[in-house]
Amino acid sequence: MSAELPLKIRADIRDKWDSPKAEIHSAVESLKQTLGHKIVPQVQWPLLYKALKEQYADKGTFVPTISRVAEAFYERFSARLENEATTEWTDQLLGELAKKSNWILQIEPSNPNSIARPKITWKDASGAFYLEIPNSPLVIANMLTGFDQDFDNLFSGAPSPALENDDGWAEVNVVETRVPPSVSTSRSLPAVSIPHKLPIVDALARPTELFKASTPYILMVDASALPLNIHGSHEPSLQLLASYLKKWAKTGSNDSLKRPVLKVDLIESPFFFGVLDRILIEPTNNFMRSSEPINPAVILAFIEGVLGYKEVHTTGSRWVFKHENLLS
């Protein structure tokens, strides 16, 4: 195996891709039983890893993630073949597949100008389906709908909107139209309803990376008692809030040590090593504890106005916020 790849990835290819016990082989065989043709997955691992490695700081998630995307291709393909609403599409597909005895699924990195999700195309001349993996965070839950769209357009001859102006990639993505008069390509076929399959645990990044790349982000503010507690799933949001409060904190006028009036502490998660998931805010001296409560208004305003979170629930002293978009 190529020495260009890190040891962990080489081991995962051996154990989680090449091994007969790997899930991908079950998915390939399941589709073969339904389709009558075996579509063999092929990957140039050094090329794929070189193009996508910035998304996989945790090398242990690379092969499991690519495997899960490939398995989703086979699962969605199988479900589509069993759907009575797509029989015309299936008949056309079988006619095309009958022209060659061997078919492959070529897994490769996406064109940088392509859409930011895994995408399926094909070239009948080379006997290959292409599964393009983008250099961006993958949301497994969104792949099935995208794959349906790709299968709908498989024989349409229409280039992907994201690539139609990219002449250098036209040959890869534009396929010759061979649509019988009975098949309409102007309408989308009904969606195939299959259960969403959860990702395998090995494909999930470590907590320090997973919760930065997974939305929604959650923030909870509890001002019902001291210390005031702010819990969050997105560490950078908490870090920015804590840094701002520390930078502009007022110094106690009667404090000879010139300490800030309020103490702001970022606290490590009890669940995950190295993850900061809480801010504690409390008066620096005991006199302030009894004389003046902490006003949470500026904290709430910062969370909504600066961080962009939206309030989803409150009791008057406790607030829950969500942020649906990725933050960097």
N, C-alpha and C positions, 0 to 999 in steps of 0.2 A: 504493500500500500504506500501511496506517495508520502515521502518524508516532508512534503510541503505543508502537511496538515498537522495540527497539534496532536499530541499523544491521546488526549481525551477523546477527540473527534475520531481518530483512527480506531480507538477501542469501541466507540459507539457504533461506527459503521459495521464493524465486525459483529457486535452483539445485538444491535437493534435494527439493522437493515439487511445484512448478508445472512444472518442466522436463519435457518429454516423455521425457528420459533417466532420470528419477528411478525408483528401484526400485519405488515404490508403484504406478506405472502398470502395470508388468509384473505385479504381484500382482493388481491389479484385473482385468486382462484374462485372467489365468490362471483366476481364479474364474469369470468370465463364460463362458469356453469350457466349463467343467465344468457350471455351473449353468444356463446359458441366460438369465440375468438379470444386468444390470450393476448393481452396488451402488457408487455413487459416494461417495467420502469427502469430507466437508465439515468444515471447522474454522473457528471464529471465533478466529483466532490471538491478537488482543489480550486477549480474555476468558480464553483458556486460559493464556496466559503470565502474566497478572496473578494467576491463582489458584495457579500452580505455580512461580513464579519463584524462590522461596526454595530450591527443590531444584536449581536450575541456576545456581550461581555462575559456572560456565563457560558463557557464553551459546552457545558453539559446539556444545554437546551437546544443546541443547533440541530443535531441529527433527529432527536425526538420531534422537534417542530416540523422539519421538512417531511418526516415520515407521516405526521398527522395530516399535513396538507395533502400529501399523495393519497392517503387513505380516504380523505374526504372526496377526492376526485372519483375514486372507484365506487364509493358508497353512493354518491349522487348519480353516477352513471347507472349503477344497478337499479336504483329506485326509479329512475326515469324510464328504463326499459320495461319495468313492471307496471307502469301507469298507463291505463287504457286511453287517456286523453292524448298521449304522444305516439300513438301507433303509426301514423303516417311518417313522422320523423324517424321512428325506429326502422320502418321498412326502407326508407331512403338510406339510412346508416348501414343497414345490412347489405344493401346493394353495393355501396362503396367499399365496405370491408371485404366483400367477396373477391375483389380484384387482386388482393394480395394475401399471401398465407401468413406473413409475419408483420405484426404491428408493435410499435413501441410507444411508451410515454416518456418523452424527453423532458427532464426537469432541469430548468436553467434559469439564470437571473433575468429579470425583466429589463427591457429597454428603460433607461432613466426617465424618458418622457411618457412612459406608460402609466396606466391607472395604478393607484396605490393599493392593490389587492392582488392575490393570486389570480391568474387569468389563463383560460384554456383556448388554444387555437389548434389548427391541424393543417397538414400538407399531405394530400393523398399521394402525390408523386413520390414522396420519400417514405410513405407508410408510417407516419409519426403523428401522434398528438403531442402538443407542446404545453407544458405546465410552467408558466413563468412566475417566478417568485420575486416580489418587489423588495427593494432595500428600504423597508419601512416596518414599523411594528405591525405584527399580524394580529388581526382580531378573528379568531376561528369562527365565532358565531356569525360573522357577516359573509363567510365564504360561500355558503350553500346558495343563497340568493344570487350571488355573482356568478357562480357556476351555472345556474339555470339560464341566466342571460347569455352566457357564452355558448352553451349547448343550443339554445334557440337560434343563435346566429352562426352556427357552425357551417351551414351550407349556403348562407345568404350572399357570400361574396363581398359583404360590406366591411370596410376596415374599421377597426376600433376607433371611436371618436378621438381618443387620446393619441392615436398614431397616424391619423389620416394625412397629416401634413409632414410626416417624417419619411421622406423618400428612401432613406437608407434602410428602413425596416419594412418597406411595403411588401417585399417578396415574402417575408416571414409571415405576415399577418393577413394578407389578402389572398383568398382562395378562390379558385375557379368555380363559377356557378353551374351546378348541375341539378336544378330543381325541377321535378316533374310538374306539369301544369296543375296537377291536383293538390300540390302543396303550396300554401300561401306563406310567403316569408315576410309579409307586411304586418303580421300579427304575432304576438308573443304567445307561446304555448302555455297552458295552465301550469301553475307551479306544482311541483311534486312535494307532497307533504310527508316528511320523514322526521323523526325525533332529532332534536339537537343533541349531538354527542359531546360530552364534556371532554376537555383536553386531558391527556394523561399527565400525571404529576411530574414526570421527568421532563416534560416540555415546558413547564412553568419556570420562569426565571426566579432567582433568589429574591427574598422580600425587598431588599434594597433597590432592585430594578423593577420587579413586578408591579409594585404599587405606584411607581412613577409613570408607568406605561399603561395602567388600567384605569378606565373611568367607569362610573363616576367617582370623583374624589369626594370624600366626606369630611366635614368639619363640625364638631360639636362644642358649644360653649356652655359651661355651667357656672353661673354667677350666683348660685343659691347660697354658697358658703365660701369661707376662706380655707385654703387658697382658691382663687378663681382658676378653673380648669379648662383648657382647650385641648380637645383630642382631635387628631387628624390622621387620615390615611396617606396624605401626600406630604412627605417630609419637606420638600422645598418650600411649600406654602407656609409651613410652621416656622421654618428657618427665617424666611423673609419677614414674617410678622414679628418674631422675637427680636430680630436684628433692628427693626425699625423702632420698637418700643425701647430697646436698650439705648439706641443712639440719641433719642430725644427725651429720655427720662429726666425729670426734674430732680435736682439734688436737694437733700434735706437741709433747710436753712440753719437748723440748730444742731446738725450732726457734725461733730468735729472731724469725723472720718470722711466727710463729703461723699457719703454713699447715696445712690439713687433712692428716692422715696419708696419706689416699688422694686421688688426683686423679681426678675424674669428668668426662669430656668427651663431649658429644654431637657426633657427626660427621655431616657432610653426605654424602648418598649420592653415589657415583661415577656412578650412572646418571641421576639426576634432579636438576635444579637446584632448590634450596630445600627438598628433602626430607631430614629427619634420620632415618637408619635404623640408627644404630649408637651404642653407648655403649662407651667405653674406660675401664677402671678400672685404675689402677696406683699403686704407692707414689710419694709425692712426692719422696723422697730415695733415693739409690742404696743406702744402708745397709739399708733395709727390703727392697729387692729380693732380697738374698741371705739375709736373716735370717728372714723370715717370709712364707709364702705367703698369698694372699688367700683367706679362707674364703667360699665362694659360698653357704653355707647360708641366710643372711638374704636374699640376692637371690632364691633359689629360693622361699623362703617368701613373699616379697612378691609374686612373680609368680603363685603359686597362690592365696594367701590374700587378697590385696588386689585384684589385677588380675583374678582369676577364670579364669586360663588353666589348662589341664590338660596334664600331662606325657604325651607320646605316644612318646618314645624317649629313651634315655640310654645312654651308654657308661661312666658313672662319673665322667667329667670333662667331658663334653659333654651338653647336655640340649636337647630340642626340645619346645616347648609350642604348643598351639593354643587359640584362643578362637572358638567357633562363633557367638556372638551379637554384634550391633552394640553398640559402646560409644560413649558420647558424652562 
